[in-house]
Amino acid sequence: MLKKVLIANRGEIAVRIIRACAEMRIRSVAIYTEPDRYALHVKRADESYSLGEDPLAGYLDPLRIVNLAIETGCDAIHPGYGFLSENQEFARLCEEKGITFVGPASSVIHRMGDKTQARDSMRAAGVPITPGSEGNLANIDEALSLANEIGYPVMVKATSGGGGRGIRRCDTPEELKTQYPRVISEATKAFGSAEVFMEKCIVNPRHIEVQILADSQGNVVHLFERDCSIQRRNQKLIEIAPSPQITPEQRQYIGNLAVKAAQAVGYENAGTVEFLLTGNEVYFMEMNTRVQVEHTITEQITGVDIVREQLRIAAGLPLSYRQDDIQLRGFALQFRINAEDPKNDFLPSFGRISHYYAPGGPGVRVDTAIYTGYEIPPYYDSMCLKLVVWALTWEEVIARGQRALDDMRLHGIKTTASYYQKILNHPDFIGAEFDTSFVPTHPELLNYSEKRHPSEVALAIAAAIAAHAGW
């Protein structure tokens, strides 16, 4: 078993990994830059080391992180998600320096991170892919010719892209001429590569992804699917496991496709295979070679600790479960509570948290790194906590989600919590009739009022009276 793990990340995922290490009697090492000096992951780890003043440079420096792991006696690095988690050079450095990378091999990260190579691999394995270019596009003329062949709308995508960036939909040749250079520019700035490819745009699909686990002995299992259709501009907002809108036959078929995809590339560790569903058609979209933000809901419906399994696999141990051992039970929802103002075009709302009270009760889980008095820095992702609820039925999990959102108190910043309440109350969501068009086609859900409890109103009145009286 691993003895000491450096967590090359911050925030709630770093705290999540630290907790898994503690349960497995593995020492944890945190890293931080100056804005994170008082962050929770720094406080909770067994050891913590500064990477300097710059908010981002330290978290994005593979060589420095690997050398620090060696200097502090670590035998492994867990990258979490984001930052360097899907950076093939980071994984390669670990391999060269004799540090275990808690994830797949660098060659697999490269293969699946390059979207055209990933499509080629899936095509060869018999996994259905969307119609599109067989490789990268050479120029706008090739793009226009292919779009005319497969039919509009089309998607121009960054070959090395991810996280919803470097993607543009084009409905006409004129839009394609405009958006093509923009995607190249965005891809170059965000991913250091100007390569782009094209796919047929599947209009208003359901976004379904399958969690897989694979060990070094060749065993691969899936942990069923998650429905990530509730999203805005390709960014997920609410995730659901399992999907309430696919049949048992579809569930088995998609799960088997995900296992086939992992086997085709010699995958090892935790990963996610993402699909688009339209009617009865299923298309491979991409594979995420890391733990996902939404791994929580899969854990809730299966009882499998995914991060624990990651660490076991990295240590060379076989999977703890066979496919027949994994059974789903109930439904789970995850709400990404973002420090954003939905009424102001989701503008980030960074600042100091004046009061925070976590929701609780049966079937409620909160993964976060915030606390009362914590200052949310403006340099990172706006997600400040993940609220997860579980219940036996779809109706019960919606009711529990409404109650948990109502329980939570998070003051000092704007958040997306009230907006999610509106979504949960919508008949289409309640009836499990939604796809990726749900958010953009329901702008009226932004017309909500912030709910304030009587105790909060009383405190506000008391504060006003005190200020007026000069207390």
Steps between C-alpha positions, in 0.01 A plus 500: 500500500606860445666670796493871420306691233546856378170656388573721200183703538299728727148557629237236558661226289824534696303468825316198356828324417652589839203335673538183291871490585424538870259204493761288323781602742685679220679824584385799295700796373326821391640773278381859485569844357466819703123557448443150643717541808193467728310252282343193655710248307812664647361463850387139458805340336773335704756731336466817291748684279488840334553539127544877510309823454352453153144362528529257210862444399577251777195284433596484131871418537543123444874483566481698823216286633669171412829615655314605816340157519846342484646741757219430747519122465175447313453185297196629307327812367124534468412776249128534582313671216589815307850652512745225395265203535491428125847632419698225330834668580417498871418128490812432291720686751359286780579186301857615432564601862357182649194669657166321468248712311148433629345476157559339161831482316625813326459331162130440570448857618655620174294263290166588658582869548550537127137493386580378149713212634224417747244487218731276297543265798127477558426448132748210494344350815149510355378777731263730304627853441331808354555565127786743445856552386732199511782723618580863558369760256763648269321827423164673470443362151520143628270594788240647262515198271457251785218700660315497169547122485382409852244780527455794732511567788859399570736540795856625458706375793852542632682168461667542840200669660303424811282653769254638246758735344606513137158400366283697256171403336450613141159492334595651164807536275520865604515405869764238426717759325468727806540239773780291346780753569354572844526135603858489374583812701332369814665159463842657459461718807336240725672178393813605311381332182332644190365162386123470460259242365131484410203294613139491399306695763252272674219744575361493853642163606511350844850508648568163660835395645615168645744459789755222450772347717786294356792332677847393385385137473268581210175508697252772396162577652245777457312668784195590292425839354450863591267740321670838450244659269428793733780727384568854387744575219643147526557542876315251719276637774298209639603136456281195553574132558364284358325670210122505559437510126664191352380139499673206671596371154661834411677502835655159437595590143669829592680342796639228275611762246694684771677180606583425136640853458725463806625158390574630150761747628643291788353735757598481867351680805176704513362662187179619340368428152258766378222438249228695322157338470235599251203265477651153498828615345811511719820682403838510673600857585821482704680327786610682813817340633459607863258504789195711415350785701177298511649169620308559823160396367637174362640426844158568653309256277760220497677527837838489322763744628651607168797690644587204724490275194727744314761472772472120515536469122801733502659273761466206259210333680210339312153652497298442815191420292391286210230632268235278659586642844404853397132577546330836477257612767287812490576836342753772576525865397805725514462878501810699409457799729696763312602843624308667218206732452254325265297819462807686374595257222663272759767758578755363754436614856826461686554635850479422870246248631338673795292201612492138385283223643513163325175314432461160661254224577443161337647452155687832490872537425707816457844503340663838548803690624323818611420619852367811672754777450662336200591737219420350159790606276428625146768290335332161483178325402185653647368176653506535878323181605327189373167417662406135449171336594387138477159332534334178391270651236514783247219688674670465839840616377346815350323575829822436692690728265249778556523457875881489505530812285258671735702384803827646375611847611776661297527878542743763380497393135245426230448131416301282262301329778170688452519444125525125558186515714314636198633219281389235750148643497464499122253239364743381231769428758253331733374292207858408396444655159809709432809518281792738450262771376320524837691796644511722188133437420379592849632853567191566712657290776735790569203702625527391860514686828753421768318320779572636843398323818329686784808469720712671234245777457490553877880522515503753217238714676689479829822605326324794338350613832837467672671705231231769516524520879878526484560185702 
